């Protein structure tokens, strides 16, 4: 392991450059991280943050530039090499073996002991580390038994157990509840106070300001600024990230609603385990209206969206779209009736990961002119159609033939939204459309939803962000354990009342349609 030299920064990156086919991910980046600090790496989706840290953790090799640890140049050929030098990275998608215990996961890959595992000693060390840093977890628990927040603690403990002095966390709060985020921040601050260096990758402005000492902002693969957290604010950071002023609140104009587009009556459905997920849900959405669905995830929101887009059968009740009974029709029939769907799972449900951008944006229109001529696809028309969507929705992609799994989360979401709007829907079902997006992409998505509302679409917006619902929705329905607890006009909504309904503490209102 590289020995700390207090006179030099813990990490220095000089002129780091990394190219992928069609993409310059990192463009001559300089970065210095001191001992005992939490240093945030901030940028839009696709700005190059994760690529840069994958280089520092040994997963990628830079095309140009050098890495210095405590003043000494090093070459990191692999993650094992990085660990030997005291660098550990907690990735956004955890790298744990679910069928192993916590202790077994921490011992996995260690050079000592080489032949015989001493799990009791490993468990003792885990308990010591967990107690010191407030990362409580049972060393004998299997990974599959742990919550997402507990699994993240295991990942951090794994790096500490292996002696990491420089800890990198990639979007660590993306899967955490607010209380788990607060606990994580306490741990990171304690680690910094003990002399470790923490690099915190994020695009969440409030969190970056709350946890970091200094902030380096990346835009399109370049460093645009490094600032002290105490000397900046959300507006400046957003401007540095996006390159323009960002509105944190989009303006919603008053509209007269049109005819009823979606009408659900006494809808019932089961979840994937065959248990009741929707319990006599009744609601309606009119043209030119956004109905927000509030609630803690797992209270029937996903099943509701899937039933009204043909992806899940109803076991009772009815779904009416534009005066036609669509109950238990196929997804194709829902599409033909003017229903579009922005699902919560972008890669698994919302796209075909191994197909190009051009193929993904035509998934719902490829049978229709001008994209098709009889039974044949018109590649010229498809190319022009794709290029127009890339330009309109500012999709940052090397080209229309780039496979979508290579896009950042924000650009993949833009691709899905472009496809869904291109069908000119009467009804839009949007599930967590801004989850995991940076401030610029969030603003674009919210503006797009309001534009569709102004053009007469009926929008069902499912979100865990109450501020988003209060900004965008005309009415807010609250779901709890598969029931509609109440529906209130957004301008009259009180956070306390919505919070009580989300917790199931208020009785459902008569009829549930508000």
N, C-alpha and C positions, 0 to 999 in steps of 0.2 A: 504494500500500500504506500502511496506517495505520502511523505511526511509533511505536515503543515508547516509553512514558513509564514509567520505572522506579518512579515514585511510585504508580502505579495498577496494579490487577490487569490481566493481559492480557485477560481476558474477564470481563464482568459481565452476567448476565442478571437482569432485574428484572421480576417479575410476569408471566412468560411463560405464556400460556394458549393452548391449541390444542384445538379441538373438531372431531370428525368426527361424521357422523350416528350418534346413539345412544351416542357415546363422548366423554368428557372425557379426552383423552389427557394433557394437561399442565394443571395447576391452579395458576396463580399461583406459578410456580417462580422462586426466587431462587438464583443460583449464581455463585460467584466462583472463577476459576482464575488462579493467579499465574504470573509468568514463571519459567521454569526448574524447573517441578514436573511430576510425573506425577500427574494427578488422576483417580481412578477414579470412574466413574458406575455404581453397583451397584443391581440391582433384579431382581425376578422377571420372567419372560417377560410382556410386556404392561404393565410398570410405567410406560412412557413414555420410556425412555432414548433409543431410536433416534429417536423423534419429536422430542425436544428437540434432539438433535444435528443432525437434518435441518433444523431451523429455523436453527441456528447456521451450517450450511453452505450456506444459501440455497435448499434444495430446497423447504421449506415456509415459509409466511408466518404469523407468530403472529397470533391474533385479538386478543390484548391483550399489553401489556408492551413492554419496550425492550431493545436490545442495546447494550452499551458495549464498545469495544475501546480498551484503554489510556486509559480515562477519557473517551473521546469517543463520543457516541451515533452509531450507524450504522444504515442501513436496507439490508438484504441482499435484493435482488430476485431473485437467481439464484446458482447455484454459481459462475459466472464472476465475479459481483460479490464473492462471498466470497473467491475466489482473489486478486482485486485487493487485498483487505484482509488478505491473508496467512493465510487459513483454508483448510485442505485436509482432506478426509475420505476415509479408506479404508473403503469399505463392505464389509459381510459378504460380499456377492456382487460379485466383482471386475468392474470396468468397463473391460475391455481388449479390443482387436480381435485375435482369435487369429491371423489371417492376416498381421498386421503384425509387424515386428521390435520389440524393446524400444525402440530409438531412435525408430522411427516412431511408436510409441504415446506416447512422451514429447513428441515434437514436435507431435502432433495437437492442434489447437485453439489453439496458441500464436499470439499476434498478430505476433510477430517470429520469423524472417523471414516477410514476408507473401507473397512470390511464389516464391522459390527456396529449397528446403530445403538446408541445409548439414549433411548427416548426419554427415560426419567430425567437425565441431565439436561436434555434439550427442553423438556417441559419446565424444568426449574429456571433455566435462563429466560424462557419466554415469559414466565410469571414475573421475573425481576424487571425485564424491559417493559412489560405491560403496566406494572405498578408505577414505574418511574415516569413513564410518559402518558399515563392515563388512557392506555389503549386496552381496556379490559376485554379479554376474550379467553374462552376455555381452551387450553392447549390440546385437550383430548376430543374436542368437538370435530365432527366431520364438516368439511367446507359446505356441503349441500344443506347442512342444518343451519347455516348462518345467514343472517340478513345481508343485504348488499353493503350496508354501512360496516358491519362486522367483518365482511370479507376484505373491505378496503383496509381496515386496521391490520388484518393479517398481512396484506401486501406491504404495508409500512413496517410492520414488525420484521418481516422477512429481510428487508433492506438493512434495518438496524442490526439484526442478528448477524448479518454478514459484514458488519463493520462500516457501513456507508457513512462518510462524512459530508458528502454532497448528495442531497436527495432531490430528485426531480419528480413532480407530480403533474400529470397531464389531465387537465379538466377534472380535478378530483371531486368537485361538488356536483357534477352533472347527475349523479345517481343518489344524492343524499337528501334527506329531509332537512329543514332549517335547523332543527336541534342538533342533528348529526354534523351539519356544517359548522355550527358553533363549537362543538367538541373538537372537531378536526383543527379549527383555527387555534384553539388553546394548545393543542399538541404541537402544531407547527411553531408557534411562538416559543414554547418551551424548548424545542429542538434548537432553534436559533440562539436562544440564551445560553445553551450548553456548548456553543461554538460551532455547531453544524451550519452548513449553508443550504438553504431551501430555495429551489427554483419552482415557481408556481405558475403553470401555464393556464391561461383563462381568457375568456372574452367577456366576463361579467364584471362590469365596472365597479359596482358597489362592493363586491367581494375583494377585488384587487385593492381598492382604497382601504378596506378594513384590515387586511392582513399584511400588506407588503411594506417594506421600507423604501425600496426603489422600484421603478417600473420602466421596463424597456418596451417600446411599442414597435411592432413590425407592420409594414404595409407592403404587399406584393413582393415579399421576400427580402425587403431591405429594412434596416433600422432607421426609423424616422426621428426618434428621440429617446433619451433616458432621463427620467424626472424623479424627484423625490415625491413620495406619496403625500407628504404633508404640504407640498407646495402646489398641488394640482387639484382638479375636480372632474366630475363626470363629463361636463361639456367639453373641456379641453382634451381629455382622453378620447372621447368619441370623435372629435375633429381630427386628432392625430391618427386614429385607427382608419377612418373612412376617407379622410382628405377633404371633408366639407362639414358644414354645420349639420348636426343631426337633431331632429325634433323628437323629444322623448314622449310627447303627447300629440297624436294626430287628431285633427279636428273632424268631428262628425256632424254633418249638416242634418237638419230636421227634414224628414221625408214623410209624405203621405203613403201609407202602405197600400198595396194592390190586393188582388184576390188571394185567397188562401191557396198555397202551393202544396204544403205538407200537412197532413192531418193524421195523427196517430190516436187510436182509441183502444184502451185496455190491453196494451201490448204486453205479451209475455214471451220469455225466451229463457233458455238454459245456457250456462257457461260450458267451457270445454270439459268440465268434470261431471256434467249432467245435472248440476244443481241450479235452482232458480236464480237467474241473474236480473231479469226484468219482471216486475210485479205490477201488472195492470197500469202501465205507463200511458198517460194521455197528454198530448200537447199538439200545438199547431204552429206553423210558421207561414207568414204571408210574404208575397212579393215585396221586395224593398225593405225587408226586415232581417235583423240578425238576432236570433235567439241564442243566448249563451247558456251553456250547461256547466254549472259549478259543482264541485264535489271532489273528495279525495279519490285518487285513482283506485280502481277496483270496485267501484260501487255500481257498475252496470253501464258505464259510459261506452266502453268498447263494444259491448254486445248491442247496445242501442244503435250505434253507428253501423254495425255490420248487418243488422236486421233491415235497416232502411236503405241499404245499398245492395241487398241480395246476397251477402256473404254468409249469413247465418239464418237458419229457419226460425220463424216465430212458432211458438207453441200455443198461442192464443192471441186474440185481438186482431187489429187490422192496420194496414199502412196504405194511405191514400196519397197519391202524388198527381197533381193536376187533374183531380176528379176521377182518376182511375185507381181501382183497387189493385195494389201491387204486392199484396201479402204473399210471401214465399215465391215470388217470381225470380227468375235467374238474374245474375248480375248484368248480362247483356240486355235484358228487358228493362232493367233500371236505367242503364246508360241510354237506351233509345227513348226512354221517357223523360230524359233531361236531368238525371241525377249524376252528380260528380262526387268524388270522394278523395280527400287528402288524408291518408291513414297515418296512424302514429308510428308504424314501423315502415320507415322509408325504404330500406333495402329489401326486407323480406316480403312486404305486401305492396308497397308503393311503386316499385320498379323491378326491372329484371337486371340484376347487377352486372351480368356479363355481356349485356347488349349495349350498343352505342347510344349516345344521346339522341341521335336521329331516330333510332328504332323505338326508344322509350317514349318520345313525344308523340308518336303516331299510334300508340297502342289502342286508342279508342276511336281513331278516325281512319284507320288504314283501309277499310272496306269502301270508303266514300270518295267520290271525286272531290277535288282534283288529285288526291293522293293515289287513287286507284283508277285504272282504265279497264273496266270489266274485271276479270279475275287477276289482272296483273298490276303490280305496284309501279307507279310513275316516279322513278328515282330523281328525276329533275325537279318535279314538284315537291317531293319530300325534302330535298336539299334546301330549296327556297323557303319552304314552310319552317324547317328547323332553324335556318339562319335568322328568319324574322323573329322567332320566339327567343333565340339566344340574345338578339339585340334588344328586344322589348323588355325582357325580364333580367337583363344584365347578368346572364349566366356566364361565369368565368370558367371557360373550358378551352383547352388547346384547339379543339375543333369538334365538328358535329360527329365524327367517328370515334371520339374518346368514349371508352366504356364507362358507365355511370358510377361503378364502384370506385373509380379513381377520383371522383369529384369530392370536394369538401362537403360537409353536412349541409351548409347553407346553399351551395350551388345545386346539390341534389334536390333540396326542398324547392328551389326555384324551378327546376326542371319539372317536378311533379305538378306544381301549381300551374305552370305554363300549359302543360298537357290538359289538366282538368278544365281550365278556363277556355282553352281552345275549342272545347265541345259546346260552348255557349249554353251553360247549364241553366235550368230553371231552379234547381235545388243544389246547393253546395253543402257537403258535410265535411267540416274541417276539424280534424282531431289534433290538438296540441300543435298548431301550425308553426309556432315560433319557438318550440322547445329546443334548446341547445343552439339557437342561432345567435350571432353577434348583433350588436346594436343596429348596424346598417341594414342587415338582412331582415331583422325584426321590423324595422320601420317600413321596408318595402312590402313585406307580407301584409302588414296591417293596412297600409294604403290600398293594396290590391283588393283586400276583402271589402273595404268601404267603397271602392270603385264598382265592384260587382253588385253591392247593395244598391248603389245609385242607378245601376243599369237594370234593376228590377229582379235580381236573383233573391231567392229565399236562402238564408244561410243559417245552418246549425253549427255553432262554434263551441267545441269542447275544449276547455282550458283549465289548468290548475292555477293560472295567474289571475288573481282577482282584479288586479289593476287593469289587465288587458280586457277582461270582461266588462268592467265598468266603463272603459274607454269606448269599446266597439259595439257592445250589445245594446239593443233597444229594450229587451226584457231578459231577465236572468232566471233560469230554472235551476233548482238545487236538487241533486240526486243523492240518496242515501240508501244503501242496501237494496238497490234496484227499484226504488220508488221515487216519485217526484214529491219532494217535501213542500214545495211551493214555487210559485212563479211571480216575480215582482218586476215592475218597471225599473229600468236601470237608474233613472234619475231619482227614484225614490228609495233605492236599495241602501240599506245600512249594513255595514260590515259585520256588526255584532249579530244582526238577525241572520245574515247568510252563514256566518260561522256556526251559529246554533243549529241551523238546519243541516249544515254539512256534518255535524256531529250527531244528528238524529234527535236533537233535544226539543224541537218544535213539531207539533202535529202537522201532518200534510193538510194543505188547504183543500177546501171542497172542490172536487172535480179535477184538480191538478192542472187546469189549463190557464188559470190566472186571468 
